Structure formats: structure tokens, C-alpha cells
Amino acid sequence: MPLPEQLVIATRESPLALWQARHVQGWLQTRYPGLTVTLLGMTTQGDRILDVTLNKIGGKGLFVKELEQALTEGRADLAVHSMKDVPMVLPEGFALAAIGRREDPCDAFVSNRYASLAHLPAGSVVGTSSLRREAQLRARFPQLTVRPLRGNVGTRLAKLDAGEYDAILLAAAGLKRLGLGERIRSGIGLDDSLPAPGQGALGLEIRADRVELAELLAPFNDAATAACVTAERALSRRLGGSCQIPLAAFAEEDEGFLRLRGCVGLPDGSRLVYSEANGSCAAAEALGLQVAELLLTEGAADILDQLAGAP
Ligand SMILES: NCc1[nH]cc(CCC(=O)O)c1CC(=O)O
């Protein structure tokens, strides 16, 4: 197969998205010397609409649609995404060519005054706009007040520093990639905040008809991460996963086997159901469906009904 001479990566223009795109650019240029890789920066709807919480404006798809348009029109060859932002069902004609090795998958506690969630006095204001983080936080720390917080990682930190919140919750992966790991006061344990499907992993999206490109990108794939993310996304897909429902899914790999944990709740924290199961990496998708079914029988079916009926 002849190597292409150049590739264009479509990316959002937030500092985190640009870091991620440059990371893949660097990987490609190291792996394929002689290949020229350039970035095509784009602003997505999700970047433009900052004053409404994501679950109200239609969620994840908003961050990827413009990038997919660039792939369709041939203006770019691949798009680099945080897997957490990729819808559970890709539109027809697109494929994930590779899922890279996962960075720290956990949520991080960031505060200028307190060391951890457990140190926060009653009534402290915690910033997050993720229904997943909110539901888990309210269920486990009902004495805390949750307030919405949106914007890029930098914007969120600035709002914390301006005194609008006592603490905020962010993905550890984003902070670490941006060189802001020292802002993390503590990692939040999996029992306090189970991560989102795909959190901490990067995905490379291409047009499904670009078979030669898929081959070129395949070595970026990390098999263990891909199995984990496949299980997490299968679970989420079965439950209608989007950021409109408070849903967490997290898998860990050990010697070809996965432990997958999932959790679904109501945003006010009044209900939270949890399930887990083990299975082989080869059957990651089936494991995701299995834990989804366990969650449904444990009460998730009822929770999803309530959420669907809510205004
Ligand atoms: N929702 C935005 C988003 N998408 C991916 C990350 C972090 C990086 C990752 O999970 O790979 C973040 C920021 C955050 O949640 O703090």
C-alpha cells in the first residue's frame, strides 16, 4: 500500500482538543517519517453555545458533527475525539479507526481551599454540569450544593479561581494533558464518582470507506483500552446513553479479562443503582449489554422512565 503524502486532522480549537490533535499528529509523524500532517481547526456548535447545560442542547453530537462534515467533504482525513464526547452510535458512513491508550480515567477534585470531597463543609458549592457527576455527588454527599459549570477546562478553572465555587470536578485526563495536573487536589475514587464511558481515551474517526487509512491508523489502537471502551459504550448504548441521563460506565482490563461497573441515577441523587460483571475482552460488547441488563433489573428501567417523563 503506498503511503499518502499528507493527512489533515480535523479538530476543535479548545486547548485540550488541540493538544489531543497535536498528540496524534506527533504520533503519526514519528511512526511515518515523511508523512506531512496538518491540523484543520474548527468551531463546533457545542463550543459556541456556552450558556446552556449540554444535556439541554442535544449533547455529544454537537461536538463532532462539524468535524464529520469536514471528513465527508474531503477537507480532512481524520478527526481526533475524546471518546467521552463521541455519540454511542456513529452516523452511517463513519468508523472509529483506533482507540488510543487511556490516560487517567478518573474524575479529579480541584479546589483552592479543600483537599478532597470529604473535607468540604456542609453547604459548599461544587461546580459541574455533568449529570453523571451531579447524581453521584448528590447521592453520596447530600450536604453539598451542586451548581452548573460549563466552558473549556481553562474557563472552568478561572471560575473556580474567581471564587464562584468551593471546588469543581473535572476529568483528570484533560488536566494532565494540559500540564495542569498540579491543580488536582485529589483523585476521586471509583466508589465516589464512576467515570463516563470512554473517559480518558482518544478515538480516531474516519470515513468508513477509507480502508487504507484505517490500516495506517490501526497501530495507534491500544487493545486493552479498546476492549474497555467497547464494553462501556455497549452498556451506555443499551441504556440510550447520552449526556441527558446520569450514567457512568467503567471497565478495567487484566490479563484478557474485563471488570465492568456501571451506574445510573436520578440527577437529584435520590436514586442510584449500581451493577458490575466480569467477562473476556473478546466478548466486551456482550459484557456491556449484560451489565446494562443487570442495571435495568436493579432499577435503571424505572429511573429511565422517570427521566423520560420529566420536563
Ligand atoms: N466534556 C468535555 C470533556 N471531554 C473530555 C474531557 C476530558 C478528557 C477525556 O476524558 O479524555 C472533557 C473535560 C472534562 O470532563 O473535564
The ligand as an ORCA input file, in Angstrom:
! r2SCAN-3c Opt
* xyz 0 1
  N     -16.907     17.025     28.469
  C     -15.707     17.680     27.980
  C     -14.547     16.748     28.063
  N     -14.380     15.772     27.163
  C     -13.252     15.084     27.507
  C     -12.715     15.659     28.638
  C     -11.527     15.216     29.347
  C     -10.585     14.298     28.610
  C     -11.035     12.882     28.489
  O     -11.950     12.397     29.159
  O     -10.391     12.181     27.669
  C     -13.526     16.743     28.993
  C     -13.345     17.679     30.103
  C     -13.859     17.204     31.446
  O     -14.818     16.428     31.537
  O     -13.307     17.655     32.464
*
